[in-house]
Amino acid sequence: MKMSPQMQADAALRPILEIEDLRIAFSGRGGESEAVKGVSLSVAPGEVLGLVGESGSGKTVTMLAAAGLLERNGRIAGGRVRIAGQDVTRASRGMLRPIRGAVVSMIFQNPRAALNPIRSVGDQIADAIRAHERVSKAQAHARAVALLTAVNFPRPEAQARAYPHELSGGMCQRAMIAVALACNPRLLIADEPTTGLDPTTQKSVMDLLAGLIADRGMAMVLITHDLAMAAQYCARVAVMEQGALVETGLPRRIFLAPRHPYTQRLVAASPTRGARIEDLVPPGTLPALPAAPAPTLGRPHLLEVIGLQKDFGGGARAVDGVSFTLNAGQSLGLVGESGSGKSTTSRLVCRLLDADAGAIVFDGQDLAATSERDFPRSPRRSDIQLVFQDPTDSLNPRFTAREAIADPLRRLGGLRGRALEAAVRETADLVSFPQALLDRLPHQLSGGQKARVGIGRAVCLRPKLMVLDEPTAALDVSVQAVVLHLLERLRRELGMAYLFVSHDLNVVRMMCAETLVMKSGRIVEAAPTETLFTAPEHPYTRSLLAAVPSLDALQGD
């Protein structure tokens, strides 16, 4: 039947996604548990809905159900889901197959897990196109390259032939977005699409998505724990807690005048331009921070990096003549875009990589003279520890929390028996990890608990220097606030120095006295943090700062 102009107009106004009183249950050893409890929401063409809340709030599960991607032990226990007017509540996988990709597409939070490791990213985009459209391989490849260009791949033709393991995390994330956009879906579900991306890349990706939504009349659900991003890009915001929808409304109303206590806690825990670490946690919930250590003026530097250089294959120079100093007890920020050389620099300092040139003078000794292979046996090994970006990936899944903390104490500290057990328990107390959970495996712990184990494993040997590589990037804002408070307390109590590598400039502003800005392997600006944020000199620094979303912007709306 041919649609009349009025019918076409009505269809254009109809929500692309309609969820009514949705309830989702999961079966387990203890029976069924309800993960989503009567959620109702809709998204219209051209609209971006922000879905915010902490891990376990039910936001991702709700959208997985809408896309027909629930795990086998999950079921829709009640309610209804319509996509483009079609009821998909109890549709079979066969019925959903032509809908997924062409009508609804999803950008997953962990692109490395979502991308096929044995096919190039260009082939994976072409696969998605050819699954829904009758086009030649050459046509699909050309469109794949165009999509990689659109998501800011610097060498799209060449990088279309790259495999996921050959790309950085940020590049994998952009490739995943290209796969999701391949068939011009009407509904895009973006699950933390910019986690781990630097501010300028995050802005370019979100601007791209927002432009596509506006130009093509698509709808998007943005699942995020970044409230500032939701405020900047979403027309409406829905807040979920423990499977229920607790508050919905315009971003300005939700974030400037939150009504629900849970929303109030989320807003309070979100870093803003003028916030201090103490401001992020509710008063009285954590011990007061000890006094900051006195400056180490006139004393030798703990770390002095001189002319550091690292080349990779193909003539690419990841680190190009980097020099800086770090004093005992100081926290030094290192920021820049993905590929700027930050993580490579941190790995050179930790001696996980060998430098091609330059010196790494630590406590008076040039560590660059010791090879990457020999450094684990060096007496200095216990003095420098690394906290990784994602505690889930960095913890051994077969080690309990007790074993994870005990391992460096045994290997590097030489502890055994009762002394080892006492040190493990002392470390657990130091990082506020409950001793009752020491025998749990990583999958049995929350994100915040895993972060504490990762930090405990690093501080158990009382290092002089901790290298923190995006230590809170994968955490919810309230958990991030608690972990940052913990890190600051440990620095002040133990007198450790931090090299703090992060994409989150608001976090760096709170945590670091001085900040280095890297671009293309070089340090382009170095200054006291407050000076750098209020009066940046280099154009690149200004572009980084301008790209950072902030709830502060709502004040001027």
PLY file of the C-alpha trace (Angstrom):
ply
format ascii 1.0
element vertex 557
property float x
property float y
property float z
element edge 556
property int vertex1
property int vertex2
end_header
0.00 0.00 0.00
1.35 3.38 -0.98
1.59 5.80 1.94
-0.18 9.14 1.63
1.78 12.34 2.45
-0.05 12.51 5.79
0.84 8.89 6.60
4.47 9.61 5.70
4.47 12.68 7.94
2.95 10.68 10.81
5.58 7.96 10.36
8.36 10.55 10.43
7.09 11.85 13.77
6.62 8.43 15.34
9.37 7.45 17.79
11.93 5.11 16.25
12.34 3.40 19.62
9.44 2.85 22.02
9.93 0.98 25.30
6.88 0.41 27.51
7.07 -0.95 31.08
10.06 -3.15 30.21
11.10 -5.78 32.73
14.15 -8.00 32.22
15.06 -11.02 34.32
18.23 -13.13 34.44
18.40 -16.72 35.64
21.27 -17.95 37.79
22.14 -20.52 40.43
20.01 -18.71 43.00
16.98 -18.44 40.69
15.79 -15.43 38.71
16.67 -11.83 39.49
15.08 -8.74 37.95
17.66 -6.43 36.34
15.27 -3.94 34.70
12.09 -2.94 36.52
9.35 -1.33 34.49
11.33 1.08 32.30
9.47 3.23 29.76
11.15 5.61 27.31
11.12 6.64 23.66
13.43 8.27 21.11
12.21 10.26 18.10
13.91 10.73 14.72
16.70 13.29 14.97
16.82 13.03 18.77
19.66 12.00 21.08
18.61 10.51 24.41
21.24 10.27 27.12
20.97 7.23 29.38
23.14 7.71 32.46
23.79 5.77 35.64
26.45 3.64 37.24
27.51 0.12 36.28
24.72 -2.28 37.21
22.01 0.36 36.88
20.46 -1.50 33.93
21.11 1.03 31.17
23.13 -1.27 28.88
20.87 -4.28 29.53
17.82 -2.20 28.56
19.38 -1.30 25.21
20.70 -4.82 24.58
17.13 -6.05 24.96
15.93 -3.40 22.50
18.49 -4.63 19.96
17.68 -8.29 20.58
21.13 -8.96 22.02
20.32 -10.20 25.53
22.48 -13.03 26.83
20.88 -16.47 26.76
20.19 -16.43 30.50
18.24 -13.17 30.15
14.65 -12.74 29.05
12.08 -9.99 28.64
9.75 -10.74 31.54
7.22 -8.04 30.71
6.52 -4.93 28.69
7.05 -4.13 25.03
9.77 -2.88 22.66
8.97 -1.34 19.27
11.60 -0.33 16.71
10.38 1.75 13.76
6.82 0.71 14.66
7.60 -3.01 14.67
7.07 -4.99 17.89
10.32 -6.89 18.49
9.60 -7.92 22.08
9.54 -11.63 21.39
11.01 -11.72 17.90
13.23 -14.68 17.05
16.89 -14.21 16.18
16.02 -14.93 12.55
13.43 -12.15 12.53
15.85 -9.73 14.18
18.78 -10.42 11.87
17.68 -8.10 9.01
16.77 -5.39 11.56
20.15 -5.33 13.28
22.63 -3.25 11.31
20.14 -1.88 8.80
17.54 -0.50 11.25
19.27 -0.57 14.62
23.01 -0.68 15.18
25.11 -0.67 18.33
28.51 0.76 19.22
29.92 -1.38 22.00
31.95 -0.16 24.95
34.90 -2.53 24.43
35.83 -2.35 20.74
38.66 -4.88 21.01
36.17 -7.50 22.22
33.57 -6.51 19.60
35.88 -6.46 16.55
36.94 -9.69 14.85
40.68 -10.15 15.63
41.40 -12.12 12.43
39.86 -9.75 9.87
41.07 -6.31 8.89
38.92 -3.39 9.99
38.18 -2.49 6.36
36.93 -6.02 5.68
34.74 -5.91 8.78
33.08 -2.69 7.62
32.62 -4.16 4.14
31.14 -7.33 5.67
28.49 -5.25 7.45
27.62 -3.44 4.21
27.40 -6.61 2.09
25.28 -8.38 4.73
22.43 -5.95 3.99
23.09 -4.57 0.52
23.87 -6.11 -2.88
27.12 -4.34 -3.73
30.44 -5.53 -5.12
33.53 -6.07 -2.98
35.15 -3.03 -4.57
32.13 -0.84 -3.81
31.98 -2.08 -0.22
35.70 -1.45 0.20
35.40 2.09 -1.16
32.59 2.83 1.29
34.63 1.30 4.13
37.52 3.66 3.37
35.09 6.60 3.23
33.71 5.65 6.65
37.22 5.38 8.13
37.89 8.85 6.73
34.69 10.12 8.35
35.75 8.83 11.77
39.15 10.51 11.47
41.54 7.72 10.52
44.68 9.60 9.42
45.59 7.06 6.67
42.25 5.37 5.88
43.29 3.53 2.72
46.32 1.94 4.38
44.68 1.46 7.78
41.69 -0.32 6.24
44.12 -3.25 5.89
45.09 -3.14 9.58
43.93 -5.71 12.13
42.52 -4.63 15.51
45.70 -5.61 17.39
47.69 -3.22 15.16
45.60 -0.21 16.22
45.44 1.78 19.44
42.40 1.53 21.67
41.13 4.86 20.38
41.54 3.77 16.75
39.68 0.52 17.47
36.86 2.57 18.95
36.62 4.68 15.80
36.66 1.52 13.66
33.77 0.14 15.72
31.79 3.33 15.08
32.46 2.97 11.35
31.13 -0.62 11.44
27.99 0.55 13.25
27.34 3.32 10.70
28.01 1.11 7.67
24.37 0.52 6.73
22.92 3.91 7.70
20.78 2.58 10.57
17.72 4.53 11.76
18.53 3.91 15.43
22.06 4.02 16.83
22.74 2.72 20.33
26.10 4.07 21.48
27.36 2.34 24.64
30.17 4.53 26.06
31.39 5.30 22.50
34.28 7.55 23.54
35.67 5.84 26.63
39.47 6.11 26.49
39.54 8.75 23.76
41.38 12.04 24.19
39.28 15.24 24.34
39.76 16.36 20.74
39.10 12.90 19.29
36.13 12.49 21.64
34.72 15.80 20.43
35.29 14.97 16.77
33.59 11.58 17.15
30.63 13.02 19.06
30.32 15.93 16.60
30.33 13.37 13.78
27.59 11.30 15.44
25.52 14.41 16.24
25.84 15.58 12.63
24.71 12.21 11.29
21.72 12.19 13.61
20.67 15.66 12.44
21.37 15.13 8.73
19.87 11.66 8.36
17.02 11.91 10.85
18.45 9.02 12.85
17.77 8.52 16.55
20.50 7.78 19.06
20.62 6.51 22.61
23.89 7.58 24.22
24.78 5.36 27.17
27.42 7.14 29.20
28.77 7.80 32.67
30.11 11.16 31.45
27.42 13.59 32.59
29.11 16.54 30.88
29.01 14.75 27.53
25.34 13.91 28.04
24.66 17.56 28.86
26.42 18.73 25.69
25.02 16.29 23.13
21.64 15.05 24.39
18.21 16.63 23.96
16.88 14.64 26.93
18.48 12.66 29.73
17.18 9.59 31.57
18.81 8.50 34.83
18.76 4.83 35.89
19.50 3.31 39.28
19.29 -0.40 40.15
17.13 -1.24 37.13
14.66 1.61 37.53
14.24 4.95 35.78
14.50 7.54 38.56
14.53 10.84 36.67
14.08 12.16 33.13
14.15 15.63 31.65
16.16 18.29 29.85
19.90 18.24 30.64
19.84 21.71 32.15
17.10 20.77 34.62
18.55 17.33 35.42
22.12 18.50 36.07
21.57 21.95 37.56
18.56 21.05 39.72
18.50 17.26 40.17
15.51 16.09 42.19
16.37 12.49 42.95
19.06 11.82 45.61
20.85 9.41 43.26
21.10 12.03 40.50
22.32 14.53 43.08
25.16 12.14 44.06
26.16 11.58 40.42
26.31 15.31 39.72
28.31 15.98 42.89
30.88 13.31 41.93
31.48 14.67 38.41
34.74 16.68 38.09
34.28 20.29 37.03
36.83 22.98 36.23
37.07 24.35 39.75
36.47 21.18 41.78
38.80 19.75 44.39
39.05 16.05 45.16
37.39 16.66 48.52
34.37 18.13 46.71
33.62 14.90 44.80
32.72 12.72 47.77
29.81 13.33 50.19
31.00 14.96 53.43
31.83 12.46 56.16
31.87 9.40 53.89
35.67 9.18 53.66
38.47 10.21 56.05
39.80 13.71 55.59
42.89 13.93 53.40
46.15 14.39 55.32
48.13 17.56 54.81
49.99 17.75 51.52
53.74 17.02 51.76
56.09 19.99 51.79
57.75 20.87 48.46
61.15 19.25 47.89
62.89 22.43 46.76
66.67 22.25 46.69
66.77 18.45 46.74
67.83 16.26 43.80
65.04 15.21 41.46
63.63 11.73 42.01
63.26 11.28 38.24
65.05 13.12 35.45
64.24 12.16 31.87
66.74 13.55 29.36
66.35 13.47 25.57
64.26 10.30 25.55
63.66 8.78 22.14
61.80 5.70 20.90
61.36 4.66 17.27
58.99 2.02 15.99
58.94 0.29 12.61
58.35 2.23 9.44
60.25 5.29 10.61
57.57 6.25 13.15
59.08 8.11 16.11
56.76 7.68 19.10
58.91 9.66 21.54
61.13 12.41 20.19
63.60 14.08 22.56
61.39 14.15 25.68
62.87 15.73 28.82
61.26 16.45 32.19
61.84 16.16 35.93
59.76 14.84 38.81
60.38 15.44 42.51
59.69 13.05 45.37
56.08 13.29 46.50
55.04 15.33 43.44
52.23 14.45 41.02
53.04 15.28 37.39
50.34 15.16 34.71
50.99 13.93 31.17
48.26 14.72 28.64
47.77 14.67 24.88
45.85 12.96 22.12
45.94 9.25 21.37
49.21 8.52 19.60
50.96 11.55 21.09
53.48 9.33 22.89
52.14 9.51 26.46
51.77 5.78 27.08
55.05 4.99 25.31
56.82 7.52 27.54
55.29 5.97 30.67
56.34 2.49 29.56
59.88 3.68 28.91
60.02 5.16 32.42
58.71 1.88 33.88
61.31 0.01 31.82
58.71 -2.03 29.95
60.35 -0.74 26.76
63.97 0.03 25.86
64.75 3.59 24.76
66.67 4.17 21.53
68.35 7.24 23.01
68.34 9.39 26.11
68.61 8.85 29.86
66.14 7.94 32.62
67.87 9.00 35.82
65.96 7.63 38.81
67.24 8.44 42.29
70.68 9.14 40.81
70.91 6.03 38.64
70.43 5.89 34.84
67.85 3.14 34.37
68.12 3.35 30.58
71.48 1.59 30.93
69.61 -1.53 32.15
67.77 -3.43 29.42
64.06 -4.15 29.51
64.95 -7.85 29.86
67.24 -7.33 32.86
65.23 -4.67 34.72
62.84 -7.13 36.46
65.89 -8.42 38.38
67.11 -4.92 39.25
66.86 -3.69 42.86
65.07 -0.65 41.42
62.20 -2.77 40.11
60.19 -2.45 43.31
60.70 1.33 43.42
58.66 1.97 40.25
55.18 0.51 39.89
52.48 0.86 37.24
48.69 1.09 37.63
46.98 0.18 34.37
43.97 1.74 32.66
41.52 -1.15 32.98
41.72 -3.25 36.15
39.59 -5.95 34.52
42.14 -6.49 31.76
45.24 -6.08 33.93
44.29 -8.48 36.74
44.93 -12.20 36.24
41.41 -13.72 36.02
42.64 -16.85 37.84
44.19 -14.94 40.75
42.11 -14.04 43.76
42.52 -10.55 45.18
44.79 -12.08 47.84
47.01 -13.72 45.21
47.16 -10.57 43.07
48.49 -8.51 46.00
50.72 -11.31 47.30
52.44 -11.93 43.96
54.75 -8.85 43.95
55.32 -9.18 47.70
56.53 -12.73 47.12
58.54 -12.18 43.93
60.06 -8.77 44.63
59.76 -8.49 48.40
60.80 -12.06 49.20
58.00 -12.52 51.75
56.61 -15.93 52.70
54.21 -17.49 55.18
52.81 -15.34 57.99
54.81 -12.28 56.96
53.31 -12.46 53.48
49.77 -12.86 54.80
50.26 -9.95 57.21
51.55 -7.72 54.39
48.59 -8.64 52.17
46.11 -7.74 54.91
47.97 -4.53 55.71
47.85 -3.55 52.02
44.13 -4.34 51.80
43.52 -2.01 54.75
45.76 0.65 53.21
43.68 0.76 50.01
40.37 0.27 51.87
39.72 -3.12 50.29
37.55 -5.34 52.55
39.56 -8.29 53.87
36.42 -10.42 53.58
36.72 -10.15 49.78
40.38 -11.22 49.51
39.48 -14.70 48.28
37.27 -13.46 45.45
38.27 -13.60 41.78
38.16 -10.45 39.63
34.81 -11.31 38.02
33.28 -11.43 41.50
34.34 -7.84 42.28
32.89 -4.47 41.32
34.84 -2.02 39.16
35.86 0.01 42.20
36.97 -3.09 44.10
39.08 -4.26 41.14
40.65 -0.79 40.95
41.61 -1.07 44.63
43.24 -4.46 44.02
45.22 -2.98 41.11
46.35 -0.08 43.28
47.10 -2.41 46.20
49.26 -4.59 43.99
51.25 -1.49 43.03
51.63 0.13 46.48
52.30 -3.03 48.52
56.07 -2.61 48.00
55.95 1.08 48.95
57.38 2.35 45.64
58.90 5.78 45.31
57.22 6.35 41.93
53.82 5.24 40.66
53.02 5.56 36.98
49.24 5.84 36.62
48.03 5.16 33.07
44.41 6.34 32.85
43.66 4.77 36.26
40.00 5.83 36.38
38.99 5.90 32.70
36.80 2.79 32.97
35.06 3.78 36.23
31.73 5.39 37.02
31.96 8.97 38.28
31.15 8.13 41.91
33.63 5.23 41.95
36.19 7.44 40.18
35.80 10.06 42.91
36.51 7.49 45.63
39.53 6.07 43.77
41.00 9.54 43.16
40.53 10.34 46.86
42.35 7.08 47.69
45.25 7.87 45.32
45.66 11.36 46.75
45.61 10.00 50.31
48.25 7.39 49.48
50.48 9.99 47.81
50.32 12.24 50.85
50.71 9.47 53.44
53.47 7.50 51.71
55.28 10.38 49.98
55.14 8.69 46.58
55.57 10.56 43.31
52.99 10.09 40.54
53.38 10.28 36.78
49.68 10.67 35.98
48.80 9.87 32.36
45.22 10.80 31.51
42.79 11.99 28.86
40.57 13.55 31.52
41.91 17.06 31.91
39.56 17.91 34.79
41.02 14.97 36.74
44.57 16.08 35.93
43.74 19.57 37.15
42.71 18.17 40.54
45.50 15.63 40.91
48.64 17.27 39.52
50.76 20.26 40.55
52.41 20.46 37.12
51.37 19.18 33.70
53.17 18.24 30.47
51.39 18.37 27.12
52.56 15.95 24.41
51.97 16.09 20.67
53.55 13.87 18.03
56.11 12.50 20.48
57.26 15.88 21.80
56.43 17.99 24.84
54.93 21.20 23.48
54.08 22.84 26.79
55.03 22.35 30.44
53.69 24.52 33.24
52.13 24.58 36.70
48.73 22.98 36.18
46.62 25.96 37.16
48.65 28.24 34.85
48.31 25.80 31.99
44.54 25.57 32.42
43.91 29.29 32.83
46.50 30.72 30.41
47.66 28.03 27.96
50.33 29.26 25.55
50.49 26.59 22.85
47.63 26.38 20.30
47.50 22.60 20.74
46.97 22.97 24.50
44.20 25.48 23.84
42.51 23.05 21.44
42.66 20.25 24.02
41.12 22.42 26.72
38.43 23.76 24.39
37.33 20.20 23.56
36.67 19.16 27.17
32.92 18.93 27.90
31.89 20.37 31.25
28.76 20.75 33.30
29.97 24.31 33.93
28.76 25.20 30.42
25.15 24.71 31.53
25.49 27.67 33.87
25.71 30.02 30.90
22.84 28.53 28.90
0 1
1 2
2 3
3 4
4 5
5 6
6 7
7 8
8 9
9 10
10 11
11 12
12 13
13 14
14 15
15 16
16 17
17 18
18 19
19 20
20 21
21 22
22 23
23 24
24 25
25 26
26 27
27 28
28 29
29 30
30 31
31 32
32 33
33 34
34 35
35 36
36 37
37 38
38 39
39 40
40 41
41 42
42 43
43 44
44 45
45 46
46 47
47 48
48 49
49 50
50 51
51 52
52 53
53 54
54 55
55 56
56 57
57 58
58 59
59 60
60 61
61 62
62 63
63 64
64 65
65 66
66 67
67 68
68 69
69 70
70 71
71 72
72 73
73 74
74 75
75 76
76 77
77 78
78 79
79 80
80 81
81 82
82 83
83 84
84 85
85 86
86 87
87 88
88 89
89 90
90 91
91 92
92 93
93 94
94 95
95 96
96 97
97 98
98 99
99 100
100 101
101 102
102 103
103 104
104 105
105 106
106 107
107 108
108 109
109 110
110 111
111 112
112 113
113 114
114 115
115 116
116 117
117 118
118 119
119 120
120 121
121 122
122 123
123 124
124 125
125 126
126 127
127 128
128 129
129 130
130 131
131 132
132 133
133 134
134 135
135 136
136 137
137 138
138 139
139 140
140 141
141 142
142 143
143 144
144 145
145 146
146 147
147 148
148 149
149 150
150 151
151 152
152 153
153 154
154 155
155 156
156 157
157 158
158 159
159 160
160 161
161 162
162 163
163 164
164 165
165 166
166 167
167 168
168 169
169 170
170 171
171 172
172 173
173 174
174 175
175 176
176 177
177 178
178 179
179 180
180 181
181 182
182 183
183 184
184 185
185 186
186 187
187 188
188 189
189 190
190 191
191 192
192 193
193 194
194 195
195 196
196 197
197 198
198 199
199 200
200 201
201 202
202 203
203 204
204 205
205 206
206 207
207 208
208 209
209 210
210 211
211 212
212 213
213 214
214 215
215 216
216 217
217 218
218 219
219 220
220 221
221 222
222 223
223 224
224 225
225 226
226 227
227 228
228 229
229 230
230 231
231 232
232 233
233 234
234 235
235 236
236 237
237 238
238 239
239 240
240 241
241 242
242 243
243 244
244 245
245 246
246 247
247 248
248 249
249 250
250 251
251 252
252 253
253 254
254 255
255 256
256 257
257 258
258 259
259 260
260 261
261 262
262 263
263 264
264 265
265 266
266 267
267 268
268 269
269 270
270 271
271 272
272 273
273 274
274 275
275 276
276 277
277 278
278 279
279 280
280 281
281 282
282 283
283 284
284 285
285 286
286 287
287 288
288 289
289 290
290 291
291 292
292 293
293 294
294 295
295 296
296 297
297 298
298 299
299 300
300 301
301 302
302 303
303 304
304 305
305 306
306 307
307 308
308 309
309 310
310 311
311 312
312 313
313 314
314 315
315 316
316 317
317 318
318 319
319 320
320 321
321 322
322 323
323 324
324 325
325 326
326 327
327 328
328 329
329 330
330 331
331 332
332 333
333 334
334 335
335 336
336 337
337 338
338 339
339 340
340 341
341 342
342 343
343 344
344 345
345 346
346 347
347 348
348 349
349 350
350 351
351 352
352 353
353 354
354 355
355 356
356 357
357 358
358 359
359 360
360 361
361 362
362 363
363 364
364 365
365 366
366 367
367 368
368 369
369 370
370 371
371 372
372 373
373 374
374 375
375 376
376 377
377 378
378 379
379 380
380 381
381 382
382 383
383 384
384 385
385 386
386 387
387 388
388 389
389 390
390 391
391 392
392 393
393 394
394 395
395 396
396 397
397 398
398 399
399 400
400 401
401 402
402 403
403 404
404 405
405 406
406 407
407 408
408 409
409 410
410 411
411 412
412 413
413 414
414 415
415 416
416 417
417 418
418 419
419 420
420 421
421 422
422 423
423 424
424 425
425 426
426 427
427 428
428 429
429 430
430 431
431 432
432 433
433 434
434 435
435 436
436 437
437 438
438 439
439 440
440 441
441 442
442 443
443 444
444 445
445 446
446 447
447 448
448 449
449 450
450 451
451 452
452 453
453 454
454 455
455 456
456 457
457 458
458 459
459 460
460 461
461 462
462 463
463 464
464 465
465 466
466 467
467 468
468 469
469 470
470 471
471 472
472 473
473 474
474 475
475 476
476 477
477 478
478 479
479 480
480 481
481 482
482 483
483 484
484 485
485 486
486 487
487 488
488 489
489 490
490 491
491 492
492 493
493 494
494 495
495 496
496 497
497 498
498 499
499 500
500 501
501 502
502 503
503 504
504 505
505 506
506 507
507 508
508 509
509 510
510 511
511 512
512 513
513 514
514 515
515 516
516 517
517 518
518 519
519 520
520 521
521 522
522 523
523 524
524 525
525 526
526 527
527 528
528 529
529 530
530 531
531 532
532 533
533 534
534 535
535 536
536 537
537 538
538 539
539 540
540 541
541 542
542 543
543 544
544 545
545 546
546 547
547 548
548 549
549 550
550 551
551 552
552 553
553 554
554 555
555 556
